[in-house]
């Protein structure tokens, strides 16, 4: 079995081991498993049945990870994105007035647009047209986004009426669990202990149990019903295709998923040569989500935890995908893992990604300011897509006003225009 995996995923060529890849895949899964329980709850707000939405979350995650593993040979993982599910519910359904069935049709068509970009030379052309400072800013910005996600979910940063966010009382059991788990995770990671993040998550769950933040009552019921899934399968509805709101939804969604995933993949992939196929796998996963009844799939920011654990090949995403299947029947078990046990991993990975900031030429303000804006907007608006949009709009503007327009490719001007249009349509 080990030799077959070695051959299938080119393990030796990538200077890794089967064990490292399995641990990396398991780590990625542990940090992203929350999506199984959470995605259904968000999609339920749009009127979709909760259990059916939970089932389709698992199915689409499995398919996405298999596409990454077998087609792209990439360690990235694909799941329904947290920002994308909110965009699906609050923008497409609540704001634009689509039914969830019409929103699924918009997801499907946006996936087609995504695929056309990915299978033609469009993706390579776009990636080559983006300045290096912007790519490094995407990586650093996603790092800040992941870190903020960890600090928020870990109870260290909390909401404040006066200042929006503030530091929590560190004696709070959630914050304390995060801090104690972080103190375990950092030395394990720095000493290159195999499975350091996985060990930290398990230890954090134990600490959380001792501090009373683990709810064991969820372990009483492991039942799940597949009866309602038929309501979602091929439920997409094209009846709104003649309306402006429908095409506004398709356009906005296309902009979000194409550039959000491009930024995430260019930022996280250890081997950039795998970008083209990874991007293609991502596009097919979005189309499948529309057909199967799910919000758009995205390159999970949590992929970085598996990569930081040594994941380099498709065996990492293959392992993550396989784990989604039994997880469907063990949702209560994963529910007991507190966010405070996962948060330290996100905080550490955020730091690793943020280090790309050193590659940004801060001595050139026309390069520095758009990068800075991108990095600031991502965590503060809680949206990778918004951060990318602000950076891409600011970049050509600064070059124009300083008389350096020749340094900007035509593609960057076009992207900036479409992002402006994205904001304008989104505010209607």
N, C-alpha and C positions, 0 to 999 in steps of 0.2 A: 504493500500500500504506500509506504514511504517513498519508494523509488518511482512509483507512478505519479505521485504528487510532485516529486522533484522534477520529473520530465515535463509534466503538464504545465507547471508554473515557472519553469526555469529557475529553480531555487538557487542552485550553486552559481549560476551566471549573475544573479542579483546579489551575491555575497550575503546570503541569509540562510536560515535553517527552517525546516518544517516546524520544529517546536516554537521558534520565534514567531513565525507567521500565525500559528494556531493561537498563541497567547495574545498576539496583536489583534487578531480577529475577535477573540473573546473579550478583550478590553474594549474595543470599539463597540461591541454589542452591549456590554454592561453600561457604557456611558450614554447609549442612545435608546436603550430598551424602554425608557419612559414614554417614548412616542407611541407605543402600543396602547397604553392606557389613556394618554392625553389627547391624541389626534381624534379619536372617536367623540370625546367630550366636546371638542371645538366644532367638529362637523355637525354634531347634534343640534347646535344652535341654528343651523341653516335648515333644520327640519329632517335631516337624515337620521335613520334609526341607529342608535348608539352601538349595539352589538354588531350590526352589519358593517358599520364604519370601522369598528375595531378589527373585524375579520379582514376587510379589504386593506387596512393599514398593513397587516402582517403579510398578506399575499403580495401587495405591491413592493414592500420592502424586500421580500425574498426575491422577487423577479429583478428588482433593481440591482441588488447585490450580485446576483448571478450574471447579469449583463456585464457588470464591472469586472467580475472574476473571469468569465469565460471569453468575452469579446475583447475587453480592454487589458486584461491581465494587470489590473490596477488595484491598489490597496484602498482606494476610496470607497465609501459606502453611500448608497442612495436610499433615502427614506422620505416620507411626506414631510416637507419642511414646516417648521413652526411658524415662520413668517408667512410662508405660502398658504398654509391653511387659514390663517387669520385674514390674508388678502382675499382668499376664496369666499370666506363667510362675510366679512365686514365690507369689502369693496364690491365684489361681484354680485353678491346676493342682497345685502342690506342697502348699500349705497346706489348701485346701478339698477337695482330692482329685478335682477334675474331670478328665476327659480333655481333651486340647486341642480335640477336636471339641465337647464340651459347653461348654468355655470360649468357643468361637466363638459358640455359641447364646446365651450370656450377653451377649457383646458386641452381638449383633444386638438382643436385647431391651432392653439398656441404651440402645442407639441409638434405639429406638422411644420410650422414656421421654424421652430427650434431645429428639427431634423434637417430641413433644407439648408440651414446654416451649417449644421455639423457635417453633413455628408458631401457638401461641395467644398470648394476652396475657401468659402466664407469664413470658417472658423480659424483656419491658419492665417488668412489675410488679416482678420480682426486682431488676432493675438500678436502678429508682427507689427501692426499699426499702433498698438498701445505702447506709449513710452515706458521705459524701464522704471522710472520713478513711480508711475501709476501702478505697475504690477507690484512693486515693493510696498507701496502704500496700501494696496488691497490686502497683502499678507499681514502687514502690521495692524491694519484696521480690524481685520477679522480676529487677530490675536486679542486686541482690546475688547472686541465684541464678546469673544469667548470668555475672557477674564471677567467682564462685567456680568455675564450670564452666571458664571460660577459664584461670584461674590453675592449676587442677588439671590440665586437659588440656595446658597449656603447660609442665608440669613445674616450675613455680615453687613451688607448694604440694604437698607430698608427705605420704604417710601416716607416722605416728609411733606407735610402740607406747606411749610414755609420755604423749603429749599429743594423740593422735588425728591431728592435722595439724601440720606444721611447715614452715619455709622450706627449700627445697632448696639445695644448693650451687649458687650462681649461675654457677659455671664449668662445670656440667653442660651438655653440648651442647644438650639439649632446652630447659632454662631459658634458656640463652644465645641460642638461636634466637628464643625468644619475646621476650626483652628487645630484641634488635636489630631484630626486626620491628616491635615496638611503637614504637621510636624512629623508624622510617620511617613508620608508620601515623599517628601523632599529628600531625606537621606537615602531612602531606598532607590529613588530615581538617580540621584547623583552617584551612587555606588554601582549603577548599572545592574541592579538586581533584576533577574528575569521575572517578568510579570509584576513589576513594582506597582503599577497602577491598579492591577487586579487585586493584589494583596491589600493595597490601601483602601479600596472600596469595601472589601470584606471586613477589614478592621474597623472602618468607619461605621459600618452597619452595626457591629458589636458595640462600639462606643455609643452610638445612638440609642441602642437598646438599653444600655446601662443608664443613660440620661433621660430615658422615658419618651423619646420622640419616634420610636418605631411602633407602628400599629400592627399587632399580630392578628387582629380580628379578621383581616382579609383572608387569612389562611383557612377559614372555615368553609369557603365555597369555591370550588375549582370548576364549576359547571359553566358551559358556554353553549349557546344555541346558534346553529347555522341557518335557522328557518328564514330569517329576514333578509339574507344576503341577496336573494333574487330581486329585491327592490332596487338594488344599486347596479347590478350587472347589466351593461349596455343600456343604462337609463338615460344616456345623454339625449338632449332635446334640442333640435335645430330650429324650432319654431320662431325664435327671436332673431333669426339671421338677417332679416330685413330692417332691423332697428339700429340706430346709432349707438345705443347703450351696449348692444351685443358686441359690436365691432370695437367699441372703446375698451370693453373687457378683454377681447382677444389681443388688441394692440398692447395694452398696459401689461397684461400677463406675459406676453412674448418678450417685452423689454426686460421685465423683472427676471424671468427664468433664464434668458440667454446670458445676460451680463452678470447676474448674481452667480451663476454656476461657472461661468468663465473665470471670474475673479477668484472664486473659491478653489477651483481646480489648479489654476496657474499658481495660486498661493501655496497650496498644500502638496502637490505632487512632487515626490522626491526626484522622479525621472520625467522631465517635461516632454520627452519623446512619446510618452503615453497619453498626452493631452488629447490628441485628435480622436482616438478610439474611446477614451473616457467620456469625451464630450458627446460622441455619437451614442454611447450607451445611455447617457443621461437623457438625451432627446427621446429615445425609444421608450424609456421608463415613463416619461411624461405622457406620451401617447397612450401607453397601456393604462396609466392612472385614469385618464378620461374615459376609456372604454370599460374599465373594471369598476369605476364609481368612487374615485378618490381625488383628493386635492393634489396639486402638482408635487412631483418628486423633486428632490434637490440633493446636491452633494452636501452631506451632513458635515457641519463644522466639527462634529465629534470624530470625524475620520482622522483628524489630527492626533487624537489620543492613540489610535492604533499605529499610526506612522511613527509617533514618538516612542512607541513600545518596540519599534524595529520592523514594522510591517513594510514590505517593499513590493510584494507581488499580489497577484489575484487570489492567492490562498488566504490572504487576510480578509478580503471581502467575501470570499466563498464561505469561510468559517462563520462570519457574521450572518450571512444569509441563511445558512443551515440552522443556526441557533434561533432564528425567528420562528421556525415551524413548531418545535416543542414549546416555545415561549407562549404561544397562543393558548396553550392549556395550563400554563403556569403564571398567568398574569398576576394572581394574588401574591405569588412568591416574589415577583419583581417589584410589586407595589410596596413591599416592606423595606426595600432599600431606600433610605432617606436621601433627599437631595443633598444633604450635608455630607454624605459619604462620596458623592460623585463630584461635588463642587471643587474640591482641592485638585482633582485631575484637570478640570477645565482651567483653573487658575494657573497651574504649571504650564500647560500646553499654550495658554495665551501668552505667557512670557516667552516661550520658545519661538512662537510666530512673530511676536513683536520685535524680535531682534533684527528683522529685515529692515528696520527703520534706519540702521546704520548705512544702508546702501543708497539712501535718498540724498541727493546733493542739496543740503540746506543752505549752502552759500549762494544758491541761485533761487531767488524768491519766486520766479515764475514756475519753478519745479516744486519748490517747498510748500507754497501756500495751497495749491490744489491737493497735494498729498496730505498736508495737515488737516484740511477741511474734510477729506474723505475719512481719515482716521478718527476725527472728532465726531462726525455725524453718525457713523456706524453704531457705536454703543449708545450715544445720546438719543438717537431716534429709534433704537432697538431694531435696526434694519440694515442689513448688508447692502441691499439694493439702493436704498436712499443715499448711503455714503458714497457708493460708486457713482451714482447720478450727480451728486454735488461736485465730486472731484472732476468728472468728465466734462461738466459744464464750465467749471472754473478754469480748467487748463487752457483751452483755446482763447478764452476771454483775456487772460493775463498775457498770453503770447501776442495777441492782437494789439492790446493797448501799449505794449512796450516795443512795437515795431518788429516783432520776431515771428510774424505769421508763417514764414517759410519753414519754421521748425515743426509745424503742425501738419500732419497728414490730412488729406481730404476726408479720410475715414473718420478721424477724430471730430472734425467739424460736423459731419453727418450724425455721428453718435450723440454729440452735444445737443444738436437740434432735436433729435428724437427724445432725448431725456427731458428737454424743456417741454416738449409736447406731452410727454408722460405726466409731468407735474401739472400742466395746464388742464389736461383732461381729467386728471385725478381730483382736481379741486372743483370741477363743475358740479 
